[in-house]
């Protein structure tokens, strides 16, 4: 399938970032949970993140530079986190958050210019 080698890394990065966001920030909804338990659960979730992130970068390196993969990952992280923050944590984004994210998107776009 033409273009699949360009899309597959993006899909894997999205999945990876969903797991990463839950591993890093999901416990904030359960602040009374013991820290040791939270760390153990977060590590378990992060395993799935790595199972998607490493192949995403390995496959993506065939069509993207490492810098492009990193820029793409940062934008995906922001999009996933924005949704997570609003939906899961109940912390909607304000204008300054959107402005800061927009600047990061511009930075990622610059990375893709040749």
Secondary structure, DSSP 8 states (H G I E B T S, - for coil): -TTHHHHHHHHHHHHHHHHHHHHHHGGGG-TTS-HHHHHHHHHHHHHHHHHHHHHHHHHHTTTS-HHHHHHHHHHHHHHHHHHHHHHTS-----HHHHHHHHHHHHHHHHHH--
